[in-house]
Amino acid sequence: MVERPVHTEIDVTRARADTPGCEQVIHLNNAGAALPPRPVLETVLDHLRREAEIGGYEAAEEALARREQVYHSVARLLGAHRDEIALVDNATRAFDMAFYAIPLHDGDVVLTTRTEYPSNVMAFLRARRERRIEVRYIPNEPTGELSLTALAAMLRDPRVRVVSVSHVPTQSGLVQPAAEVGRLVRARADVWYLLDATQSVGQLPLNVQELGCDALAATGRKFLRGPRATGFLYVRAERLPELDPLPVDLHAATWTGPDSYELRPDARRFETWEQNIAGLLGLGAAVEYAMHWGLDAIWRRIQHLAGTLRALLADIPGVRLQDRGRLQCGIVTFTVDGMSATAVKAALAARPRRINVSVASVNAARLDFPERGLSAVVRASVHYYLTEAELLEFAEALRELAVRGGRGAR
């Protein structure tokens, strides 16, 4: 593959030209699913056409070298080795495959955050029911992120076996101190550090060596701008032999005899044979496209846009910012007095030029929102292809809604 130059800053005009959706909407739902760039769209459609022309198996065989390149691209994105990467269909599957493969026993303790993604918490609760483990929640600092002091104290319990952190919560703009957590956990060789990077990958630079995680789960559809139903799992090579995945099929293992099988030595032991080849090729294109711009440049642009948006919203009477954290990212959450979050979302979508946002409800934040007196927030998530003019248009639309909310509109 030809290496393209990495940009020091984002050429917004070029990025928008690469993004067909920019002509249609002001897209502030990148934490849900970002607008894919043209190279991703074309990669997916080209492979689907090839399947239609010569057959699915034959098209997959023809694309084998390009499929292999996806492992290299994801590994390069994370500072990992290709043998530490598994390609799967979503981040939840990636996370669950890693967590359920860890050999836990009665009395073992899982430590997690009060802003953890709900599907991860459900996995812990199921394990508690089946294996009688204990789930404990790390207290927060007053600013919202987990307390490193509290975590250090909790790690003194020899029963702790897993520390799980969602790097960026789904319902908030805060960024958890993931690398600092890694340094604490690395002092315990018997503890697994699982990092859910669903909302951080593609938004800010990630390096698994610096993060110190044993496993990292991520999706393609959000800030990476890849296709839906794509994701990946990183597992540190030194710890792979400790994990026995479930399920196992003829791709993840070799059937060596009537009563035996042998797992693959690499992270592909977490994959299954049937895969969405077009989607995974699109994921590879998305990763390469992100690295073309450079994650440092992307992160700077996102921080600029998010800071601009927070300043605009803070100036609107009746709009209340709800983000916490010393370090904040491209997810901006807020409420509008007198209007439900779902009503705000619907009103923005109904405008002549549609504005996309999403809603994070208490169902995604059972520990976080009740403590803060929240039932739901509007989630506006920026990306580098947005313009300052679009943020101004969004802010003016919210100003109109805030006036309506003050009159009692629901």
C-alpha positions, 0 to 999 in steps of 0.5 A, spaced: 500 500 500 502 506 498 503 511 504 500 517 504 502 524 507 499 525 514 497 532 515 498 536 520 492 540 520 485 538 517 483 540 510 476 541 512 474 543 504 477 536 502 474 532 508 467 535 506 468 534 499 470 526 501 463 526 505 457 526 501 452 526 507 455 533 508 451 536 503 444 533 506 445 534 514 449 537 519 451 531 522 452 531 530 451 524 531 458 522 530 458 518 537 452 514 534 455 513 527 459 518 523 458 520 516 463 515 512 467 518 507 467 516 499 473 511 500 469 507 505 463 507 501 466 505 494 470 500 498 464 497 500 460 497 494 466 495 490 466 488 493 459 487 494 458 488 486 464 483 485 460 478 490 454 479 485 459 478 479 463 472 481 460 469 487 461 471 495 466 465 496 470 467 490 470 475 491 473 473 498 478 469 495 480 474 490 480 480 496 484 476 501 491 480 500 486 486 502 483 483 508 490 481 511 492 488 510 486 490 514 489 487 520 496 491 519 492 497 518 488 496 525 495 494 528 498 500 526 492 505 528 493 502 535 501 501 536 500 493 536 502 487 532 497 484 527 497 478 530 494 481 536 488 483 532 481 480 531 476 483 526 469 482 529 462 485 527 461 490 533 465 493 539 460 489 544 462 482 541 469 484 541 468 486 549 464 480 551 469 475 547 475 477 551 471 478 558 468 471 557 474 468 556 478 470 562 478 464 567 474 467 573 472 463 579 468 464 585 470 470 589 474 474 584 472 481 583 471 486 577 472 493 578 469 498 573 467 505 573 460 508 574 460 511 567 461 504 564 457 502 558 451 498 560 452 492 555 459 491 559 456 492 566 450 486 564 456 482 562 459 483 569 452 482 572 451 475 568 458 473 570 456 474 578 450 470 577 454 464 574 460 464 577 459 468 584 464 474 582 463 481 585 462 487 582 465 493 585 464 500 582 470 505 582 468 512 586 469 518 581 472 525 583 468 531 584 470 532 576 467 526 574 472 521 572 474 515 576 478 516 582 485 514 581 487 514 588 480 510 590 482 505 584 489 504 587 486 502 594 481 497 591 487 494 587 490 492 594 485 486 594 488 480 592 481 478 589 481 483 584 482 480 577 479 485 572 479 492 571 474 495 566 474 502 563 470 505 558 475 510 555 469 515 553 462 514 556 456 514 551 453 519 555 458 524 557 464 528 554 469 526 559 475 522 557 477 517 563 485 517 565 486 510 561 493 510 561 494 512 568 489 506 570 494 502 566 500 504 570 496 502 576 494 495 574 500 493 571 503 493 578 498 487 578 500 481 573 494 477 575 489 483 573 486 484 567 485 491 564 480 491 559 479 498 555 472 499 551 475 504 546 468 505 542 467 512 543 475 514 543 478 510 537 478 515 531 477 521 535 483 521 539 490 518 538 491 511 542 497 507 543 496 500 547 503 500 549 502 507 553 495 505 555 497 499 558 491 495 557 491 487 556 485 488 551 481 493 547 474 493 544 472 498 539 467 499 533 468 502 526 462 506 525 463 511 530 469 516 530 473 512 525 467 513 520 467 506 518 461 501 516 456 499 521 457 492 524 464 492 524 469 492 530 475 489 532 479 486 538 486 487 541 489 482 546 496 483 548 500 477 545 503 475 552 496 474 555 493 470 549 495 463 551 490 465 558 484 466 554 479 460 552 474 463 547 467 461 547 464 460 541 470 456 537 469 454 530 473 452 524 476 458 523 478 460 530 481 453 531 483 446 528 479 440 529 485 435 530 482 429 532 475 426 534 476 428 541 480 434 540 482 441 537 487 446 537 486 454 538 489 459 533 495 462 537 493 469 535 488 473 536 484 470 530 481 465 535 476 470 537 473 470 530 468 466 526 469 463 519 463 467 517 464 475 516 462 481 512 468 482 507 465 488 504 464 491 511 471 489 513 474 492 507 470 498 509 473 498 516 480 498 513 479 503 508 476 507 514 482 506 518 487 508 513 483 514 511 483 516 519 491 515 519 491 519 512 489 525 516 493 523 522 490 522 529 493 528 532 490 533 527 483 529 528 484 530 535 486 538 535 480 539 530 475 535 534 477 539 541 477 546 537 470 544 535 467 541 541 470 547 545 467 552 540 460 548 541 460 548 548 461 556 548 456 557 544 451 553 548 453 556 554 451 563 552 443 560 550 438 561 556 435 555 558 440 550 555 444 547 560 451 543 559 451 536 562 459 534 561 463 533 566 471 531 566 478 534 567 479 532 559 473 533 555 472 530 548 467 531 542 461 529 545 457 535 548 451 533 552 446 538 554 439 539 556 433 544 554 429 547 560 422 545 558 423 540 553 425 533 553 431 530 550 427 526 545 423 533 543 429 536 542 432 531 537 425 531 533 425 538 532 432 539 530 431 533 525 425 536 522 428 543 520 429 544 513 436 542 513 436 536 518 440 537 524 442 530 527 443 529 534 442 523 539 439 522 546 442 518 552 437 516 557 438 513 564 437 506 561 445 507 558 447 511 565 443 507 571 449 509 576 451 516 573 444 519 571 440 518 578 446 521 582 446 527 577 438 528 577 438 526 570 433 522 566 436 523 559 441 528 555 441 531 548 448 528 545 451 532 540 458 529 537 462 533 533 467 531 527 473 534 523 468 535 517 463 540 521 464 547 520 464 553 525 458 556 521 454 549 522 455 550 529 452 557 529 446 554 525 445 549 530 446 554 536 441 558 533 436 552 532 437 551 539 436 558 541 429 558 538 427 551 541 429 554 548 425 560 547 419 554 546 421 550 552 420 556 556 413 557 554 412 550 556 413 546 549 414 538 550 
